[in-house]
Amino acid sequence: MLCLALGACVARAVAGLPAGGEEIEPPAPRGLLATRTQNPMFLQFFRFRPVGAPPPAAGRGSLELTSEYTSYFRIDGETFDHFAALDGEVWRNVLRGRLGLGRSVALTIEVPALYAGGGFLDRYIEDYHDLFGFNQEGRDRNPDNRYLFALVADGTTAYDLPQNDLGLGDVSLVVDWQLRPGSAGAPGVVLRAGVELPTGDEARGFGNGRTDGGLGVAVSQRLGIRHLHADVGYQLQGQPRSFTAAGVDVRDNWSADLGVERALGARTTLIAQLGFEESPIRDLRLPAVDDNSATLAVGVDVRLAGRWALDAYFLEDLDGESTQDFTASVGLRFDW
């Protein structure tokens, strides 16, 4: 996988020293990339986004617009009465605001919008897989740029995302409380609590029609010009009515992230991280939705002029049939 090759290069960069042994004045910790699996069936449910950076001071914060583009191809099931299909491309745009409330507390609000269609990347991905000898998983035996995101269980449709339809997703609110600031001898610890509101249209597949929530913890440790970050979350998930009608059970699930950021200069930070997301859908004997998600993301954060910053990352699956072929993302952030 291309991302694995990039990961090897990143590992060398993270472990290495600046050219000529010169000292770098590291920027403030940026934290982890705000990644998650882009499976639309999973996007109905709450998931703590990776964090890492400590809560900003009272009145300080950021506003970011992130655009994430994902290609999928996976079809499981032997009959039309029981199958899962992930075939298409997903474009998700997220407006994310973070504000320090004082007393080491911060509030993050995330407003997503989702669009899915047949896309245009199938032929390029097939050529890429052929070039490196990767398994096509049947992609080359199906028409290019076809579209279907659906889950049918025992003859009843549990999920069906309409093509070429733009919709608001569920809005999430997360409170981070820094229990202990980081120091040279001990990591910083942040406790997290979140809730996701049912603002997405359940009938169109943009939300689950329920209020979800969760609790989590994040730790960070500075090591010179590097910062190590890890977080764990447990999410309490609501069950869509369409899932209940189809006899599909939803479970509460775990998520976890582990990553490192390294300063490449006074304005640039390189980030590499692993992500894990337990499937919220119970055993259907369909790997596209049953399997957990494991991903590797490699990205960069660049401070631009003034208070603006740009981040970009490339994410690819490591294991699990529910994960995407890849996700490419770019975000523009304003800090104050």
C-alpha positions as CSV (number, residue, x, y, z in Angstrom):
1,M,0.0,0.0,0.0
2,L,1.2,3.5,-0.8
3,C,0.4,4.7,2.7
4,L,2.7,2.0,4.2
5,A,5.5,3.2,2.0
6,L,4.8,6.7,3.1
7,G,4.7,5.5,6.7
8,A,8.2,4.0,6.4
9,C,9.5,7.4,5.2
10,V,7.7,9.2,8.0
11,A,9.2,6.8,10.5
12,R,12.7,7.8,9.3
13,A,11.8,11.4,9.4
14,V,10.2,11.2,12.9
15,A,13.2,9.3,14.3
16,G,15.9,11.5,12.5
17,L,17.5,14.7,13.4
18,P,17.4,18.0,11.5
19,A,19.8,18.5,8.7
20,G,23.3,19.4,10.0
21,G,22.2,18.8,13.6
22,E,20.7,22.3,13.8
23,E,18.1,23.0,16.5
24,I,14.5,23.5,15.7
25,E,12.3,25.8,17.7
26,P,9.2,23.5,17.8
27,P,5.7,25.0,17.3
28,A,3.1,24.4,19.9
29,P,1.7,20.8,19.8
30,R,-0.9,20.5,17.1
31,G,-2.4,17.2,18.2
32,L,-3.5,14.3,16.1
33,L,-5.3,14.5,12.8
34,A,-9.1,14.4,13.0
35,T,-9.5,11.1,11.2
36,R,-12.1,8.3,11.3
37,T,-13.4,5.7,8.9
38,Q,-15.7,7.2,6.3
39,N,-18.0,4.2,5.9
40,P,-21.4,6.0,5.6
41,M,-23.0,3.3,7.7
42,F,-20.5,4.0,10.5
43,L,-20.8,7.8,10.0
44,Q,-24.3,7.6,11.5
45,F,-22.8,6.9,14.9
46,F,-20.7,9.0,17.3
47,R,-16.9,8.6,17.3
48,F,-14.5,10.7,19.3
49,R,-12.1,12.4,16.9
50,P,-8.5,12.1,17.8
51,V,-7.2,15.0,19.8
52,G,-3.8,15.3,21.6
53,A,-3.3,19.0,22.0
54,P,-4.2,20.4,25.4
55,P,-7.4,22.6,25.7
56,P,-6.7,26.2,24.7
57,A,-6.8,29.0,27.3
58,A,-10.1,30.8,28.0
59,G,-11.3,32.7,24.9
60,R,-8.7,31.1,22.6
61,G,-9.7,28.6,20.0
62,S,-9.8,27.6,16.3
63,L,-12.3,27.3,13.4
64,E,-11.5,24.8,10.7
65,L,-13.1,23.6,7.5
66,T,-12.0,20.1,6.5
67,S,-12.8,18.3,3.2
68,E,-12.4,14.5,3.1
69,Y,-12.7,12.4,-0.1
70,T,-12.9,8.6,0.1
71,S,-13.1,5.8,-2.4
72,Y,-14.9,2.5,-1.5
73,F,-15.4,-0.9,-3.1
74,R,-16.6,-3.8,-1.1
75,I,-19.6,-6.1,-1.7
76,D,-20.4,-9.0,0.6
77,G,-23.3,-11.5,0.6
78,E,-24.4,-14.3,-1.6
79,T,-28.1,-13.3,-2.1
80,F,-30.1,-10.1,-2.7
81,D,-31.9,-10.8,0.6
82,H,-28.8,-10.5,2.7
83,F,-25.8,-8.3,1.5
84,A,-23.8,-5.2,2.3
85,A,-22.5,-3.0,-0.5
86,L,-19.9,-0.2,-0.3
87,D,-19.4,0.9,-3.9
88,G,-18.8,4.6,-4.6
89,E,-17.1,7.7,-3.4
90,V,-17.9,9.8,-0.4
91,W,-17.2,13.5,0.0
92,R,-17.5,14.7,3.6
93,N,-17.0,18.3,4.6
94,V,-16.7,19.2,8.3
95,L,-16.9,22.6,10.0
96,R,-15.2,22.2,13.4
97,G,-14.9,24.9,16.1
98,R,-12.9,24.6,19.3
99,L,-13.1,27.1,22.2
100,G,-11.3,27.3,25.5
101,L,-13.8,27.9,28.3
102,G,-11.3,28.4,31.1
103,R,-10.2,26.1,34.0
104,S,-8.5,23.8,31.4
105,V,-11.8,23.0,29.7
106,A,-12.5,23.2,26.0
107,L,-15.6,22.7,23.9
108,T,-15.5,21.3,20.3
109,I,-18.4,21.4,18.0
110,E,-18.4,19.5,14.7
111,V,-21.0,20.1,11.9
112,P,-20.6,17.6,9.0
113,A,-22.2,17.5,5.6
114,L,-22.1,14.3,3.4
115,Y,-22.3,13.8,-0.4
116,A,-21.9,10.4,-2.1
117,G,-21.8,9.4,-5.8
118,G,-20.3,7.0,-8.3
119,G,-17.2,9.3,-8.5
120,F,-14.4,9.1,-11.1
121,L,-11.5,7.2,-9.5
122,D,-12.2,3.5,-10.2
123,R,-10.0,3.2,-13.3
124,Y,-7.1,5.0,-11.6
125,I,-7.3,2.8,-8.5
126,E,-7.4,-0.4,-10.6
127,D,-4.2,0.8,-12.4
128,Y,-2.6,1.6,-9.1
129,H,-3.5,-1.8,-7.7
130,D,-2.1,-3.5,-10.9
131,L,1.1,-1.5,-10.7
132,F,1.9,-2.6,-7.1
133,G,0.3,-6.1,-7.3
134,F,-2.5,-5.4,-4.9
135,N,-5.7,-7.5,-4.8
136,Q,-8.5,-5.8,-6.8
137,E,-11.2,-7.5,-4.5
138,G,-13.4,-7.8,-7.6
139,R,-13.3,-4.1,-8.5
140,D,-11.9,-4.8,-12.0
141,R,-14.9,-7.2,-12.7
142,N,-17.5,-4.5,-12.1
143,P,-18.4,-1.4,-14.1
144,D,-16.4,1.7,-13.3
145,N,-17.9,4.4,-11.2
146,R,-20.9,2.4,-10.2
147,Y,-22.8,3.4,-7.0
148,L,-24.4,1.5,-4.2
149,F,-24.2,2.0,-0.4
150,A,-26.7,-0.3,1.1
151,L,-27.3,-3.0,3.8
152,V,-30.1,-5.6,3.4
153,A,-30.6,-8.1,6.2
154,D,-33.1,-11.1,5.8
155,G,-34.9,-9.3,3.0
156,T,-35.3,-6.0,4.7
157,T,-33.4,-2.8,3.8
158,A,-31.6,-1.5,6.9
159,Y,-29.6,1.2,5.1
160,D,-29.7,2.9,1.7
161,L,-27.8,6.1,1.0
162,P,-29.2,8.0,-2.0
163,Q,-26.9,8.9,-4.8
164,N,-25.9,12.5,-5.6
165,D,-27.7,13.8,-2.5
166,L,-26.2,16.3,-0.1
167,G,-27.2,16.2,3.5
168,L,-26.4,17.5,7.0
169,G,-25.0,14.8,9.3
170,D,-25.4,14.5,13.1
171,V,-23.8,17.4,15.0
172,S,-21.4,16.5,17.8
173,L,-20.3,18.3,20.9
174,V,-17.2,17.2,22.9
175,V,-15.9,18.7,26.2
176,D,-12.2,18.2,27.0
177,W,-10.9,18.7,30.5
178,Q,-7.2,18.7,31.2
179,L,-6.8,16.7,34.3
180,R,-3.0,17.2,34.4
181,P,-0.7,19.2,32.2
182,G,2.2,17.5,30.6
183,S,5.8,17.8,31.9
184,A,9.2,16.4,31.2
185,G,8.6,13.5,33.5
186,A,4.9,12.8,33.1
187,P,2.3,12.9,30.2
188,G,-0.6,15.3,30.1
189,V,-4.0,13.8,30.7
190,V,-7.3,15.0,29.2
191,L,-10.7,13.6,30.1
192,R,-13.4,13.7,27.4
193,A,-17.2,13.6,27.3
194,G,-19.2,13.9,24.1
195,V,-22.7,13.8,22.7
196,E,-24.0,13.6,19.1
197,L,-27.3,15.2,18.3
198,P,-29.8,13.6,15.8
199,T,-29.6,16.5,13.3
200,G,-29.0,14.2,10.2
201,D,-32.0,12.9,8.2
202,E,-32.4,9.3,9.3
203,A,-34.6,8.3,6.4
204,R,-31.9,9.4,3.9
205,G,-29.1,7.7,5.8
206,F,-27.4,10.9,7.1
207,G,-28.0,10.1,10.8
208,N,-29.3,7.4,13.1
209,G,-32.2,9.4,14.6
210,R,-30.9,9.0,18.1
211,T,-28.7,10.9,20.6
212,D,-25.3,9.1,21.0
213,G,-22.6,9.8,23.5
214,G,-19.4,8.6,25.0
215,L,-16.5,9.0,27.5
216,G,-12.8,9.0,26.7
217,V,-9.3,9.8,27.8
218,A,-6.3,11.3,25.9
219,V,-2.6,11.4,26.9
220,S,0.3,13.4,25.4
221,Q,4.0,13.4,26.1
222,R,6.6,15.8,24.7
223,L,10.0,14.4,23.7
224,G,12.1,17.2,22.4
225,I,10.8,18.3,19.0
226,R,8.3,15.3,19.1
227,H,5.0,14.8,20.8
228,L,3.4,11.4,21.4
229,H,-0.4,11.2,21.6
230,A,-2.8,8.4,22.4
231,D,-6.5,8.4,23.1
232,V,-9.3,5.8,23.9
233,G,-13.0,6.4,23.7
234,Y,-16.1,4.3,24.5
235,Q,-19.2,5.3,22.6
236,L,-22.8,4.7,23.5
237,Q,-24.7,4.2,20.2
238,G,-28.4,4.6,19.4
239,Q,-30.2,2.2,17.0
240,P,-31.8,3.5,13.8
241,R,-35.4,2.5,13.3
242,S,-34.5,1.0,10.0
243,F,-32.0,-1.3,11.7
244,T,-34.6,-2.4,14.2
245,A,-37.1,-3.2,11.4
246,A,-34.4,-5.3,9.6
247,G,-33.3,-7.1,12.8
248,V,-29.9,-5.5,12.8
249,D,-28.4,-4.9,16.2
250,V,-26.2,-1.9,17.1
251,R,-23.6,-2.1,19.8
252,D,-21.7,0.4,21.9
253,N,-18.1,0.4,20.6
254,W,-14.5,1.3,21.4
255,S,-12.2,3.6,19.4
256,A,-8.5,4.3,19.9
257,D,-5.7,6.3,18.3
258,L,-1.9,6.4,18.6
259,G,0.4,8.9,16.9
260,V,3.4,11.1,16.8
261,E,4.0,14.6,15.6
262,R,7.4,16.0,14.8
263,A,8.4,19.5,14.1
264,L,10.1,20.0,10.7
265,G,10.6,23.7,11.3
266,A,9.1,26.6,13.1
267,R,5.9,26.4,11.0
268,T,5.7,22.8,9.8
269,T,4.7,19.6,11.7
270,L,4.7,16.1,10.3
271,I,2.1,13.7,11.8
272,A,1.7,9.9,11.6
273,Q,-0.9,8.0,13.4
274,L,-2.8,4.7,13.7
275,G,-6.5,4.5,14.3
276,F,-8.9,1.8,15.4
277,E,-12.7,1.8,15.4
278,E,-14.8,-1.2,16.5
279,S,-17.7,-1.9,14.3
280,P,-21.0,-0.7,15.8
281,I,-22.9,-3.3,13.9
282,R,-23.4,-6.8,15.3
283,D,-22.6,-10.0,13.6
284,L,-24.3,-10.3,10.2
285,R,-21.6,-12.5,8.6
286,L,-20.9,-9.6,6.3
287,P,-17.3,-8.4,6.7
288,A,-18.0,-5.1,5.0
289,V,-20.0,-4.0,8.1
290,D,-19.0,-6.6,10.8
291,D,-15.2,-6.1,10.7
292,N,-13.5,-3.5,12.7
293,S,-11.5,-0.6,11.1
294,A,-7.7,-0.2,11.4
295,T,-6.1,2.7,9.6
296,L,-2.8,4.5,9.0
297,A,-2.7,8.2,8.3
298,V,0.2,10.4,7.3
299,G,-0.2,14.2,7.2
300,V,1.3,17.6,7.6
301,D,0.3,20.8,9.3
302,V,1.7,24.1,8.0
303,R,1.3,27.5,9.7
304,L,0.6,30.1,7.1
305,A,0.7,33.8,7.3
306,G,-1.0,35.4,10.3
307,R,-3.3,33.0,12.2
308,W,-4.1,30.7,9.4
309,A,-2.9,27.1,9.1
310,L,-3.3,24.3,6.5
311,D,-3.4,20.6,7.1
312,A,-3.5,17.6,4.7
313,Y,-3.4,13.9,5.2
314,F,-3.6,10.6,3.3
315,L,-5.3,7.6,5.0
316,E,-5.4,4.0,4.0
317,D,-6.8,0.9,5.7
318,L,-4.5,-1.7,7.4
319,D,-7.0,-4.4,8.2
320,G,-10.8,-5.0,8.1
321,E,-13.1,-5.1,5.2
322,S,-15.2,-2.2,6.3
323,T,-12.4,0.3,5.8
324,Q,-11.9,2.5,2.8
325,D,-9.6,2.1,-0.2
326,F,-8.2,5.5,0.8
327,T,-9.1,8.9,2.1
328,A,-7.5,12.2,1.1
329,S,-8.2,15.3,3.2
330,V,-7.3,18.9,3.3
331,G,-8.3,21.5,5.9
332,L,-8.0,25.2,6.4
333,R,-7.9,26.5,10.0
334,F,-8.0,29.9,11.7
335,D,-6.5,30.1,15.2
336,W,-7.1,32.9,17.7
